[in-house]
């Protein structure tokens, strides 16, 4: 009887470990982008680089006209198509930052 109880306890521990610990979530570090702001001219491509977060990056043009409107990956190349300001969102996991600039 005692031996069976010990086996059951071991199986429960192994089951709990494999359920909660076999697929660990990648640790998240503070998300930031360089440059945070930039000035450029119309039809000149600017480049943004992300660091931190959880390693997945989704870029979205929030305001202004330019291309592309969205992107994925740690770098984002953006070309403003008209004079004025633009704002870009970067999401990584549960973190979000905004960068932007102006085209003259």
Buried (B, 14 or more C-beta within 10 A) or exposed (E): EEEEEEEEEEEEEEEEEEEEEEEEEEEBEEBBBEEEEBEBEBEEEBEBEBEBBBEEBBBBBEEBBBEEEEBEEBEBEBBBEEEEEBEBBBBBBEBEBEBBBBBE
